[in-house]
Amino acid sequence: MSRPSVTRRTAIAGAVAATLAAGALPATSAGAAVPAGPNGWVTSTIARMTLEERVGQLFVQNVYGSDATTPDARNLPLYGVASPAEVVQKYHLGGVIYFAWTDSVQNPPQIAGLSNGLQTAALTQTSKVKVPLGISVDQEQGVVTRIGPPATQFPGSMALGAGRSTEDARTAAAITGQELRAMGINTDFAPVSDVNVNPLNPVIGTRSFSSNPQLAAEMVAAQVQGYQEDGKVSASAKHFPGHGDTATDSHVAFPIITHTREEWERLDAPPFKAAIAKGIDMIMTAHLSFPALDDSGNPATLSKPILTDLLRNELGYKGIIITDALNMQGVRDLYGDAEVAVRALEAGADQLLMTPAMDEAYAAVIGAVKSGRISQASLNAKVRRVLELKVERGIVANPMVDPAALDSVVGTADHLATADAVSNRTTTLVKNDDSVLPLATSGKNILVTGYGVTTTQILADGLTQAGAATTVNQTGTSPTDAQIASAVASAQGKDAVVVTTMKAWDTAVTDKRAGQQKLVKALQDTGIPVIVVATRDPYDIAYLPGTATYLATYSYSPVAIQAVAKVISGQVTPSGKLPVDIPTKDDPNTVLYPFGHGLGN
């Protein structure tokens, strides 16, 4: 574990006192009791915390509302109080997590204001101790991006894997982390450390860097450094012990991983080991069964053999173990929500993410400590890890952020230019049989159709800037026969057609996705040159027979779509290489395009 020891950090109390004196936080008499050294602060704080306060540090919850103090009725059924600040104070929360659907993330000034308001709530409640919050978000980039523009956008993990540059991976994490920290967010639940060895994986896919364990490990290691060393936010490797080989989504069901222990060592473990070697602050658990590691039938989140025996003891991990969201069905099938919370802590978790029954779970954990089911020593060890991390990440010394400084950090011209340059190195040209690409776009009439209102428009705008006259006919992820006929009619008289797909392979979820396959074939039957752009999973080509020109972006992020427009028009030479094998449609063991394939550079 290379994470710096708290004993090497000094004068935490002085920094806190300076913050209070500056008026950023309301001063209280409790602040004066903080010992001078960080180790002393942690020890003294634990000693002065009530049982309820210590248990509260183990919970990280979502709260509804765009600011801390305005009541939001959506909090009432979950927490019995209305404002986010009241939620924080009622349970002495250790952390909160932001989502767009909770109205937590709207724009940088609002996010910074919410962060400051929640920190004020944590630090002004009636208590002998003042402990700031961990404030977290899932800003993986790519398909899981909670904060959009003006924050800098990157195309996501698999795109970075296609680019093969650990420097780019670290840079993307560094910029993401710096911008999050400026908004008051100190924890990013990234990087995804799963190795996507199953092309039919419905929940990981392009969130993974690669199907190659070594490439994934290199990228994970680089991003841990980018987030923590450069961006100054905690990173969280997820989802341990590995969610890459499943065709089941743990949000709605209970996956089972059938790898042997030897296969786990070879396929799943390398990225997590790399993260641990770089001093990862957090590791997030997976809600799945892994019989080779624990044959009890319990999900890994509730498995002592996996979290304590394997992760903590065998791999020597000393940071925080946090559960994946406890409102996911993959962890709720066997036990009630209150029992799940207790069992996760018994298994070795330190923090519980998004329990859906807070009153019951909070009371159950307190009861488990009082009964001795969870020992005082175990509870204190978990709280110590949480508090030490808050010291190490500078959250104790500097819990507040300056909204006036946002423009100098978030979405700066330099950051945006870097994101463009990184994205330009990720597009993969998989097939170009008729040498359609690069396309001389100047003066050409081009139809842009397929998935995504925003996606098709951004792509058309990019081609227009390259001199083309473009028409947009967006058909979505499930085009009807009427929409397909409309697109074919729009193609008449055009010099070329660009059609975007999004998980066109995924007919197992809904046969409506087969409409994308029908759309591509109908356009190909016109005889007009058709360029297929897979805007998410690169596997679509196996389900699109007859495709002669095929590009993979791994992401529908605007930067990725802008990059592919430049590739089509010849402004950028495609240099990405497949970070996964693309198997044939009918046989997952037969490779259609291998890892490392890519035309262009």
C-alpha positions as CSV (number, residue, x, y, z in Angstrom):
1,M,0.0,0.0,0.0
2,S,1.7,3.1,-1.2
3,R,-0.8,5.6,0.2
4,P,1.0,8.1,2.5
5,S,0.6,7.5,6.2
6,V,-1.4,10.0,8.1
7,T,1.6,10.4,10.4
8,R,3.4,12.2,7.6
9,R,0.7,15.0,7.5
10,T,0.9,17.7,10.1
11,A,-0.8,20.8,11.4
12,I,-4.3,19.6,10.5
13,A,-5.8,21.3,13.5
14,G,-4.1,24.5,12.6
15,A,-5.5,24.4,9.1
16,V,-9.0,23.7,10.4
17,A,-8.7,26.6,12.8
18,A,-7.5,28.9,10.0
19,T,-10.5,27.9,8.0
20,L,-12.9,28.6,10.9
21,A,-11.2,31.9,11.6
22,A,-11.6,33.0,8.0
23,G,-15.3,32.6,8.4
24,A,-15.8,29.8,5.9
25,L,-17.3,27.7,8.6
26,P,-19.2,28.6,11.7
27,A,-16.8,28.3,14.6
28,T,-17.7,26.2,17.5
29,S,-16.0,25.4,20.8
30,A,-15.5,21.8,19.8
31,G,-13.0,22.8,17.2
32,A,-10.6,24.1,19.8
33,A,-10.3,20.6,21.3
34,V,-8.7,19.1,18.2
35,P,-5.2,17.8,18.9
36,A,-2.3,19.2,16.8
37,G,-1.4,16.1,14.7
38,P,-3.6,14.2,12.3
39,N,-3.2,11.0,14.1
40,G,-4.2,12.7,17.3
41,W,-7.2,14.3,15.6
42,V,-8.5,10.9,14.4
43,T,-7.9,9.2,17.7
44,S,-9.4,12.1,19.7
45,T,-12.4,12.4,17.4
46,I,-13.3,8.7,17.6
47,A,-13.0,8.8,21.4
48,R,-15.4,11.7,21.6
49,M,-18.0,10.4,19.1
50,T,-21.2,8.9,20.3
51,L,-22.1,5.4,19.0
52,E,-24.7,7.0,16.7
53,E,-22.0,9.4,15.2
54,R,-19.6,6.6,14.6
55,V,-22.2,4.5,12.9
56,G,-23.3,7.5,10.8
57,Q,-19.7,7.7,9.3
58,L,-20.4,4.3,7.7
59,F,-23.2,5.5,5.6
60,V,-23.0,7.3,2.2
61,Q,-26.5,8.3,1.0
62,N,-28.1,10.2,-1.9
63,V,-30.1,13.3,-0.9
64,Y,-32.7,15.1,-3.0
65,G,-32.4,18.8,-3.7
66,S,-30.2,21.3,-5.5
67,D,-29.2,23.1,-2.3
68,A,-28.7,22.1,1.2
69,T,-31.4,23.9,3.1
70,T,-34.5,23.9,0.9
71,P,-37.0,21.2,1.8
72,D,-37.5,18.6,-0.8
73,A,-40.5,16.2,-0.3
74,R,-38.7,13.3,-1.9
75,N,-36.4,13.1,1.2
76,L,-39.4,12.5,3.5
77,P,-40.2,8.8,2.7
78,L,-36.6,7.9,2.8
79,Y,-35.4,9.8,5.8
80,G,-38.3,11.5,7.6
81,V,-36.8,14.9,7.2
82,A,-37.1,17.2,4.1
83,S,-33.9,19.1,3.5
84,P,-30.5,17.6,2.5
85,A,-28.9,19.3,5.5
86,E,-31.4,17.7,7.9
87,V,-30.6,14.3,6.4
88,V,-26.9,14.8,7.0
89,Q,-27.4,15.9,10.6
90,K,-30.1,13.3,11.5
91,Y,-27.7,10.4,10.7
92,H,-24.3,12.1,11.1
93,L,-23.6,10.9,7.6
94,G,-20.1,10.0,6.6
95,G,-20.8,10.9,3.0
96,V,-23.3,11.8,0.3
97,I,-23.4,10.9,-3.4
98,Y,-24.6,13.2,-6.2
99,F,-26.9,12.3,-9.2
100,A,-28.7,14.2,-11.8
101,W,-32.0,12.5,-10.8
102,T,-31.6,13.8,-7.3
103,D,-31.1,17.3,-8.7
104,S,-27.6,17.4,-7.1
105,V,-25.8,18.2,-10.3
106,Q,-27.0,21.0,-12.5
107,N,-24.1,23.3,-13.1
108,P,-20.8,24.0,-11.4
109,P,-21.9,27.0,-9.2
110,Q,-24.9,25.0,-8.0
111,I,-22.8,21.9,-7.3
112,A,-20.2,24.0,-5.3
113,G,-23.0,25.7,-3.4
114,L,-24.6,22.4,-2.5
115,S,-21.3,21.0,-1.4
116,N,-20.5,23.9,0.8
117,G,-24.0,23.8,2.2
118,L,-23.8,20.1,3.1
119,Q,-20.3,20.6,4.6
120,T,-21.7,23.4,6.8
121,A,-24.5,21.1,7.9
122,A,-22.0,18.4,8.8
123,L,-19.8,20.8,10.7
124,T,-22.5,22.8,12.6
125,Q,-24.6,20.0,14.1
126,T,-24.8,19.7,17.8
127,S,-21.9,17.5,18.6
128,K,-18.6,17.3,20.4
129,V,-16.9,16.5,17.1
130,K,-16.8,18.3,13.7
131,V,-16.3,15.8,10.8
132,P,-16.7,17.0,7.2
133,L,-18.4,14.9,4.6
134,G,-17.1,12.7,1.9
135,I,-18.9,13.9,-1.2
136,S,-18.9,11.5,-4.1
137,V,-20.1,11.0,-7.7
138,D,-19.9,8.4,-10.5
139,Q,-17.9,10.5,-13.0
140,E,-16.4,7.6,-14.9
141,Q,-16.7,9.6,-18.2
142,G,-18.2,8.1,-21.3
143,V,-21.5,6.3,-20.8
144,V,-21.5,7.0,-17.0
145,T,-21.1,10.7,-16.7
146,R,-23.1,12.5,-14.0
147,I,-21.8,16.1,-14.6
148,G,-22.0,17.3,-18.2
149,P,-20.7,20.5,-19.8
150,P,-19.3,22.9,-19.0
151,A,-17.3,20.3,-17.1
152,T,-14.7,18.7,-19.4
153,Q,-15.9,15.5,-21.0
154,F,-13.8,12.5,-22.0
155,P,-15.0,9.5,-24.1
156,G,-14.7,6.9,-21.3
157,S,-12.6,3.9,-20.4
158,M,-12.8,1.6,-23.4
159,A,-12.0,4.6,-25.7
160,L,-8.9,5.2,-23.6
161,G,-8.1,1.5,-23.9
162,A,-8.3,1.8,-27.7
163,G,-5.9,4.8,-27.5
164,R,-3.4,2.6,-25.6
165,S,-1.9,5.6,-23.9
166,T,-1.5,5.4,-20.1
167,E,-0.5,9.1,-20.2
168,D,-3.8,10.0,-21.8
169,A,-5.6,7.8,-19.2
170,R,-3.8,9.6,-16.3
171,T,-4.5,13.0,-17.9
172,A,-8.2,12.3,-18.3
173,A,-8.4,11.3,-14.6
174,A,-6.3,14.3,-13.5
175,I,-8.5,16.8,-15.2
176,T,-11.7,15.1,-14.1
177,G,-10.5,15.0,-10.5
178,Q,-9.3,18.7,-10.5
179,E,-12.7,19.8,-11.8
180,L,-14.6,17.7,-9.3
181,R,-12.6,19.0,-6.4
182,A,-13.2,22.6,-7.5
183,M,-17.0,21.8,-7.2
184,G,-16.6,20.4,-3.7
185,I,-16.6,16.7,-4.7
186,N,-13.8,14.8,-3.1
187,T,-14.5,11.2,-4.2
188,D,-15.0,9.8,-7.7
189,F,-16.3,6.2,-7.9
190,A,-13.9,5.4,-10.8
191,P,-12.0,3.8,-12.4
192,V,-14.0,0.7,-13.4
193,S,-11.5,-2.1,-12.9
194,D,-13.6,-4.9,-14.4
195,V,-12.2,-6.8,-17.4
196,N,-15.0,-7.0,-20.0
197,V,-14.3,-10.6,-21.2
198,N,-18.0,-11.1,-22.0
199,P,-19.2,-9.2,-25.1
200,L,-22.8,-9.7,-23.9
201,N,-22.2,-7.9,-20.6
202,P,-25.1,-5.6,-20.2
203,V,-23.8,-3.5,-17.3
204,I,-20.1,-3.0,-17.8
205,G,-19.2,-3.0,-21.5
206,T,-17.4,0.2,-22.5
207,R,-17.2,1.2,-18.9
208,S,-14.2,-1.3,-18.9
209,F,-10.9,-0.4,-20.4
210,S,-10.4,-3.7,-22.1
211,S,-10.9,-7.5,-22.3
212,N,-7.2,-7.8,-21.8
213,P,-6.3,-7.9,-18.1
214,Q,-2.8,-6.4,-18.6
215,L,-4.1,-3.4,-20.6
216,A,-6.9,-2.9,-18.1
217,A,-4.4,-3.0,-15.2
218,E,-2.1,-0.5,-16.8
219,M,-5.0,1.9,-17.5
220,V,-6.4,1.5,-14.0
221,A,-3.0,2.2,-12.4
222,A,-2.6,5.3,-14.5
223,Q,-6.0,6.6,-13.6
224,V,-5.5,6.0,-9.8
225,Q,-2.5,8.2,-10.1
226,G,-4.4,10.8,-12.1
227,Y,-7.3,11.0,-9.7
228,Q,-5.4,10.9,-6.4
229,E,-2.0,12.4,-7.1
230,D,-2.9,14.9,-9.7
231,G,-6.6,15.6,-9.2
232,K,-6.6,15.3,-5.3
233,V,-9.7,13.2,-5.1
234,S,-10.2,9.7,-3.9
235,A,-10.5,7.0,-6.5
236,S,-12.5,3.9,-6.1
237,A,-11.7,0.7,-8.1
238,K,-14.9,-1.2,-8.9
239,H,-16.5,-3.8,-8.8
240,F,-14.5,-6.3,-6.7
241,P,-13.8,-9.2,-7.3
242,G,-14.7,-8.5,-10.9
243,H,-17.9,-7.9,-12.9
244,G,-16.6,-8.4,-16.4
245,D,-17.9,-11.9,-17.2
246,T,-21.6,-11.7,-16.7
247,A,-24.6,-11.4,-19.0
248,T,-26.7,-10.3,-16.0
249,D,-27.2,-6.8,-14.7
250,S,-26.8,-6.7,-10.9
251,H,-29.1,-3.6,-10.8
252,V,-32.0,-5.9,-11.5
253,A,-30.9,-9.5,-10.9
254,F,-28.2,-11.6,-9.2
255,P,-25.2,-12.5,-11.5
256,I,-23.0,-15.5,-11.0
257,I,-19.4,-15.6,-12.1
258,T,-18.3,-19.1,-13.0
259,H,-14.5,-18.4,-13.2
260,T,-12.2,-20.8,-11.4
261,R,-9.8,-19.4,-8.8
262,E,-7.1,-19.6,-11.4
263,E,-9.2,-17.8,-14.0
264,W,-9.9,-15.1,-11.4
265,E,-6.1,-14.6,-10.8
266,R,-5.5,-14.4,-14.6
267,L,-8.5,-12.4,-15.8
268,D,-10.2,-10.5,-13.0
269,A,-7.5,-9.8,-10.4
270,P,-4.8,-7.8,-12.3
271,P,-6.5,-4.4,-12.4
272,F,-7.4,-4.6,-8.7
273,K,-3.9,-5.6,-7.7
274,A,-2.6,-2.7,-9.8
275,A,-4.9,-0.3,-8.1
276,I,-3.8,-1.5,-4.7
277,A,-0.2,-1.2,-5.7
278,K,-0.8,2.5,-6.5
279,G,-2.5,3.2,-3.2
280,I,-6.2,3.3,-4.2
281,D,-8.2,5.0,-1.5
282,M,-11.4,2.9,-2.0
283,I,-12.5,-0.4,-3.5
284,M,-16.2,-0.9,-4.3
285,T,-17.8,-4.4,-4.0
286,A,-19.8,-6.2,-6.6
287,H,-23.3,-7.6,-6.0
288,L,-22.6,-11.0,-7.5
289,S,-21.9,-14.6,-6.6
290,F,-18.4,-16.0,-7.2
291,P,-18.5,-19.6,-6.1
292,A,-14.8,-20.2,-6.7
293,L,-14.1,-17.6,-4.1
294,D,-17.0,-18.2,-1.8
295,D,-19.5,-21.1,-2.3
296,S,-22.0,-19.9,0.3
297,G,-24.3,-18.3,-2.4
298,N,-23.8,-14.8,-0.8
299,P,-23.0,-11.9,-3.0
300,A,-19.5,-10.6,-2.7
301,T,-20.8,-7.5,-0.9
302,L,-21.8,-9.8,1.9
303,S,-18.9,-12.3,1.7
304,K,-16.3,-12.4,4.4
305,P,-14.2,-14.8,2.4
306,I,-14.0,-12.3,-0.4
307,L,-13.9,-9.0,1.4
308,T,-11.8,-9.9,4.5
309,D,-10.0,-13.1,3.7
310,L,-9.1,-12.3,0.1
311,L,-9.1,-8.5,-0.4
312,R,-8.1,-7.4,3.1
313,N,-5.8,-10.2,4.2
314,E,-4.5,-12.0,1.1
315,L,-4.1,-8.9,-1.1
316,G,-3.1,-6.7,1.8
317,Y,-5.5,-3.9,1.0
318,K,-5.6,-1.3,3.8
319,G,-8.0,1.3,2.4
320,I,-11.7,1.7,2.5
321,I,-14.0,-1.0,1.2
322,I,-17.3,0.5,0.2
323,T,-20.4,-1.4,-1.1
324,D,-22.0,-0.8,-4.4
325,A,-25.4,0.7,-4.0
326,L,-27.5,-1.3,-1.6
327,N,-30.7,-0.5,-3.5
328,M,-29.7,-2.8,-6.3
329,Q,-31.6,-6.0,-6.6
330,G,-28.4,-8.1,-6.8
331,V,-27.9,-7.6,-3.1
332,R,-31.5,-7.5,-1.9
333,D,-32.7,-10.9,-3.0
334,L,-31.5,-12.9,0.0
335,Y,-32.0,-10.6,3.0
336,G,-33.9,-7.6,4.2
337,D,-32.3,-4.2,3.8
338,A,-31.5,-3.8,7.5
339,E,-29.9,-7.2,7.6
340,V,-27.9,-6.5,4.4
341,A,-26.4,-3.5,6.1
342,V,-25.2,-5.5,9.1
343,R,-24.0,-8.4,7.0
344,A,-22.0,-6.1,4.7
345,L,-20.1,-4.6,7.6
346,E,-19.6,-8.1,9.2
347,A,-18.1,-9.3,5.8
348,G,-15.6,-6.5,5.8
349,A,-17.1,-3.4,4.2
350,D,-16.3,-0.1,5.8
351,Q,-19.0,2.1,4.2
352,L,-22.5,1.3,3.0
353,L,-23.6,3.1,-0.2
354,M,-27.3,4.1,-0.7
355,T,-29.2,1.9,1.7
356,P,-32.8,2.1,0.6
357,A,-34.1,1.8,4.2
358,M,-32.0,4.2,6.2
359,D,-33.9,4.3,9.5
360,E,-34.0,0.5,9.6
361,A,-30.4,0.0,8.5
362,Y,-29.1,2.7,10.8
363,A,-30.9,1.2,13.8
364,A,-29.9,-2.3,12.9
365,V,-26.2,-1.4,12.8
366,I,-26.4,0.4,16.1
367,G,-28.2,-2.6,17.5
368,A,-25.6,-5.0,16.2
369,V,-22.8,-3.0,18.0
370,K,-24.8,-2.9,21.2
371,S,-25.4,-6.6,21.1
372,G,-21.8,-7.4,20.3
373,R,-22.5,-8.8,16.9
374,I,-20.3,-6.1,15.5
375,S,-17.5,-5.4,18.0
376,Q,-16.6,-1.9,19.2
377,A,-13.1,-2.6,17.9
378,S,-14.4,-3.5,14.4
379,L,-16.6,-0.4,14.4
380,N,-13.7,1.9,15.5
381,A,-11.4,0.4,12.9
382,K,-13.9,1.2,10.1
383,V,-14.4,4.7,11.4
384,R,-10.7,5.2,11.7
385,R,-10.2,4.3,8.0
386,V,-12.9,6.8,7.1
387,L,-11.5,9.6,9.2
388,E,-7.9,9.0,8.1
389,L,-8.9,9.2,4.5
390,K,-10.7,12.5,5.1
391,V,-7.5,13.8,6.7
392,E,-5.2,12.5,3.9
393,R,-7.3,13.9,1.1
394,G,-7.3,17.4,2.8
395,I,-11.1,17.3,3.5
396,V,-10.6,18.0,7.2
397,A,-8.3,20.9,6.6
398,N,-10.2,22.4,3.6
399,P,-13.8,21.2,3.5
400,M,-15.2,24.2,1.6
401,V,-14.6,25.4,-1.9
402,D,-14.5,28.8,-3.5
403,P,-17.2,29.3,-6.1
404,A,-15.4,32.3,-7.5
405,A,-12.5,29.9,-8.6
406,L,-14.7,27.6,-10.7
407,D,-14.1,29.3,-14.0
408,S,-10.3,29.0,-13.6
409,V,-10.6,25.2,-13.2
410,V,-13.8,23.7,-14.7
411,G,-14.0,23.5,-18.5
412,T,-11.1,25.7,-19.2
413,A,-9.8,26.1,-22.7
414,D,-6.8,24.1,-21.9
415,H,-8.8,21.2,-20.5
416,L,-11.2,21.2,-23.4
417,A,-8.3,21.2,-25.9
418,T,-6.7,18.3,-24.1
419,A,-9.9,16.3,-24.1
420,D,-10.2,16.9,-27.9
421,A,-6.7,15.7,-28.4
422,V,-7.1,12.6,-26.3
423,S,-10.4,11.8,-28.0
424,N,-8.8,12.1,-31.5
425,R,-6.5,9.3,-30.5
426,T,-9.2,6.8,-29.6
427,T,-11.4,6.3,-32.7
428,T,-10.9,2.8,-34.3
429,L,-11.4,2.2,-38.0
430,V,-12.4,-1.5,-38.0
431,K,-13.4,-1.9,-41.6
432,N,-12.9,0.1,-44.8
433,D,-13.3,-2.4,-47.6
434,D,-14.3,0.0,-50.3
435,S,-11.8,2.7,-49.2
436,V,-14.7,5.1,-48.5
437,L,-12.6,6.7,-45.8
438,P,-11.3,9.3,-45.6
439,L,-14.3,10.9,-47.3
440,A,-13.8,14.1,-49.4
441,T,-16.6,15.9,-47.7
442,S,-16.3,19.3,-49.3
443,G,-19.4,19.8,-51.5
444,K,-20.8,16.4,-50.7
445,N,-24.4,15.7,-49.7
446,I,-24.5,13.4,-46.6
447,L,-27.3,11.9,-44.6
448,V,-26.6,11.4,-40.9
449,T,-29.1,9.0,-39.4
450,G,-29.5,6.4,-36.6
451,Y,-29.2,6.7,-32.9
452,G,-29.3,9.8,-30.8
453,V,-30.8,13.3,-31.3
454,T,-27.7,15.0,-29.9
455,T,-25.3,12.4,-31.4
456,T,-26.6,12.7,-34.9
457,Q,-26.7,16.5,-34.8
458,I,-23.1,16.8,-33.4
459,L,-21.9,14.4,-36.1
460,A,-23.7,16.3,-38.8
461,D,-22.3,19.6,-37.4
462,G,-18.8,18.2,-37.6
463,L,-19.2,17.1,-41.2
464,T,-20.8,20.5,-42.1
465,Q,-17.7,22.2,-40.7
466,A,-15.7,20.0,-43.0
467,G,-17.6,21.4,-46.0
468,A,-20.5,18.9,-46.4
469,A,-24.1,19.6,-46.8
470,T,-25.9,17.4,-44.2
471,T,-29.3,16.1,-43.5
472,V,-30.3,14.6,-40.2
473,N,-32.9,11.9,-39.8
474,Q,-32.7,10.5,-36.2
475,T,-34.2,7.1,-35.7
476,G,-33.3,6.2,-32.1
477,T,-32.4,2.8,-30.6
478,S,-35.5,1.0,-31.8
479,P,-36.4,2.3,-35.3
480,T,-39.8,1.3,-36.6
481,D,-40.5,0.2,-40.2
482,A,-41.8,3.7,-40.9
483,Q,-38.7,5.4,-39.5
484,I,-36.5,3.0,-41.6
485,A,-38.5,3.9,-44.7
486,S,-38.1,7.6,-43.9
487,A,-34.4,7.2,-43.5
488,V,-34.1,5.3,-46.8
489,A,-36.1,8.0,-48.5
490,S,-33.8,10.7,-47.0
491,A,-30.8,8.8,-48.4
492,Q,-31.9,9.2,-52.0
493,G,-29.6,11.4,-54.0
494,K,-27.0,11.6,-51.2
495,D,-23.3,11.0,-51.8
496,A,-23.0,9.0,-48.6
497,V,-24.8,7.9,-45.5
498,V,-23.5,7.9,-42.0
499,V,-25.5,5.8,-39.6
500,T,-24.9,5.6,-35.9
501,T,-25.7,2.5,-33.8
502,M,-25.9,2.1,-30.1
503,K,-25.8,-1.5,-28.8
504,A,-27.4,-2.8,-31.9
505,W,-26.3,-6.3,-30.8
506,D,-28.4,-6.2,-27.6
507,T,-31.5,-7.9,-28.9
508,A,-31.5,-10.1,-25.8
509,V,-32.9,-7.1,-23.9
510,T,-35.5,-6.1,-26.4
511,D,-36.1,-7.3,-29.9
512,K,-36.8,-3.6,-30.8
513,R,-33.0,-3.2,-31.0
514,A,-33.2,-5.4,-34.1
515,G,-34.6,-2.3,-35.8
516,Q,-31.1,-0.9,-35.9
517,Q,-29.9,-3.9,-37.7
518,K,-32.8,-3.6,-40.2
519,L,-32.0,0.1,-40.7
520,V,-28.4,-0.5,-41.6
521,K,-29.3,-3.3,-44.1
522,A,-32.0,-1.1,-45.7
523,L,-29.5,1.7,-46.1
524,Q,-26.9,-0.6,-47.5
525,D,-29.5,-1.9,-50.0
526,T,-29.7,1.6,-51.6
527,G,-26.2,1.1,-53.1
528,I,-25.1,4.5,-51.6
529,P,-21.9,4.3,-49.6
530,V,-22.8,3.7,-45.9
531,I,-20.5,4.4,-43.0
532,V,-21.5,2.7,-39.8
533,V,-20.4,4.4,-36.6
534,A,-20.8,2.3,-33.4
535,T,-21.3,5.0,-30.7
536,R,-21.0,2.6,-27.8
537,D,-20.1,-1.1,-27.9
538,P,-17.8,-2.1,-30.7
539,Y,-19.5,-5.5,-31.0
540,D,-22.3,-4.2,-33.3
541,I,-20.5,-5.1,-36.5
542,A,-21.0,-8.8,-35.9
543,Y,-24.7,-8.2,-36.1
544,L,-24.5,-6.0,-39.3
545,P,-23.6,-8.3,-42.2
546,G,-22.7,-6.5,-45.4
547,T,-21.1,-3.6,-43.6
548,A,-18.1,-2.3,-45.6
549,T,-17.1,0.7,-43.6
550,Y,-17.2,0.6,-39.8
551,L,-15.9,2.9,-37.1
552,A,-15.9,2.4,-33.3
553,T,-16.0,5.4,-30.9
554,Y,-16.8,3.5,-27.7
555,S,-18.8,6.5,-26.5
556,Y,-21.5,8.9,-27.5
557,S,-19.8,11.7,-25.6
558,P,-19.7,14.8,-27.7
559,V,-15.9,14.8,-27.8
560,A,-16.0,11.2,-29.2
561,I,-18.5,12.1,-31.9
562,Q,-16.6,15.2,-32.8
563,A,-13.5,13.1,-33.2
564,V,-15.2,10.6,-35.5
565,A,-16.4,13.4,-37.7
566,K,-12.8,14.5,-38.1
567,V,-11.9,10.9,-39.0
568,I,-14.6,10.6,-41.6
569,S,-13.6,13.9,-43.2
570,G,-9.9,13.0,-43.1
571,Q,-8.9,15.7,-40.6
572,V,-7.7,13.0,-38.2
573,T,-6.1,9.7,-39.0
574,P,-7.7,6.9,-36.9
575,S,-5.2,5.5,-34.6
576,G,-7.3,3.5,-32.0
577,K,-6.8,-0.2,-31.8
578,L,-9.5,-2.6,-30.6
579,P,-9.1,-3.1,-26.8
580,V,-11.4,-6.2,-27.0
581,D,-11.9,-9.2,-29.3
582,I,-15.1,-8.9,-31.4
583,P,-16.5,-12.4,-31.7
584,T,-18.9,-13.6,-34.4
585,K,-22.6,-13.3,-33.7
586,D,-23.2,-17.0,-33.4
587,D,-20.1,-18.3,-31.7
588,P,-18.4,-16.3,-28.8
589,N,-15.3,-18.4,-29.2
590,T,-14.7,-17.4,-32.8
591,V,-13.1,-14.0,-33.3
592,L,-14.2,-11.8,-36.1
593,Y,-11.8,-8.9,-35.3
594,P,-9.1,-9.5,-32.7
595,F,-7.8,-7.4,-29.9
596,G,-5.3,-4.9,-31.4
597,H,-7.0,-4.7,-34.8
598,G,-7.3,-1.2,-36.3
599,L,-6.8,0.4,-39.7
600,G,-5.1,3.7,-40.1
601,N,-2.0,4.5,-38.0
